[in-house]
Amino acid sequence: MAAELTIGKLAEAAGVNIETIRYYQRRGLLDEPAKPLGSHRRYPAEQAKRVRFIKRAQALGFTLAEVGGLLTLDEACACTETRALAARKLTLIERKMADLAAMRQALAGLVRQCDAGDGGATCPIIKVLAGE
């Protein structure tokens, strides 16, 4: 018989807390095993691998809904669809990085204006944010 774990041991093996396991169950990403009368639920040890998959996908920017799709695709060995999803995510991340670079440049300019100011009553940053 394959090794089985309590929820605490599953969480420990996957490097998450118990509430994460419960949350993934509520979201439909993990099955919740039946609870034997007078005992604790027992999880297959390979569920730790699934939890780590979910956490790694989240770290790459995938939402839990997207992770659910990836798990379905993984089970179907659908590499083409998985690649397309990853490519879309990469494009989104690149757009966000461009937006962040523009925000950084704008804020750096405002800080420079403030640094170059004469210390007067009007703050250049507040003035710009106020639309003046």
C-alpha positions, -999 to 999 in steps of 0.1 A, spaced: 0 0 0 13 35 -9 23 58 20 -4 80 34 0 112 54 -21 132 78 -29 168 67 -1 181 90 24 157 75 12 166 40 16 203 47 51 197 61 62 175 32 50 202 7 64 231 27 31 249 33 8 253 62 -23 233 69 -46 262 60 -30 262 25 -40 226 20 -75 233 32 -77 264 9 -66 243 -21 -93 218 -13 -119 245 -12 -107 257 -46 -109 222 -60 -72 219 -66 -68 190 -41 -92 162 -33 -103 159 2 -102 122 12 -130 107 32 -127 109 70 -128 75 86 -150 73 116 -130 83 147 -98 89 127 -80 115 106 -81 119 69 -52 103 51 -37 118 20 -16 99 -6 20 109 -2 21 120 -39 -3 149 -30 28 167 -17 41 168 -53 8 183 -64 9 210 -37 45 219 -47 34 221 -83 7 246 -73 31 267 -53 57 268 -81 31 278 -106 19 306 -83 55 317 -79 56 321 -117 25 343 -117 -2 318 -125 -35 324 -107 -51 295 -89 -77 292 -117 -49 290 -142 -31 264 -120 -63 243 -121 -61 245 -159 -25 235 -158 -32 205 -136 -59 194 -161 -35 199 -190 -7 181 -172 -30 151 -166 -39 151 -203 -3 154 -215 -12 185 -235 21 202 -239 9 225 -268 -18 240 -247 4 243 -216 31 261 -237 4 285 -251 -8 293 -215 28 299 -204 35 321 -235 5 343 -227 16 346 -191 51 356 -203 36 383 -225 16 396 -196 46 397 -173 66 416 -200 38 442 -202 38 446 -165 75 450 -164 73 477 -191 46 495 -170 67 492 -139 97 507 -157 76 536 -169 63 542 -133 99 540 -120 110 566 -145 82 589 -137 87 586 -99 125 591 -103 118 623 -122 95 636 -95 121 628 -68 147 647 -89 123 677 -91 118 676 -54 156 673 -48 162 703 -71 135 724 -55 142 753 -32 123 739 -3 94 762 -9 59 757 2 48 738 -29 60 702 -32 65 693 -69 53 657 -62 21 669 -46 16 695 -73 19 668 -101 -4 644 -83 -29 671 -78 -29 677 -115 -17 713 -113 
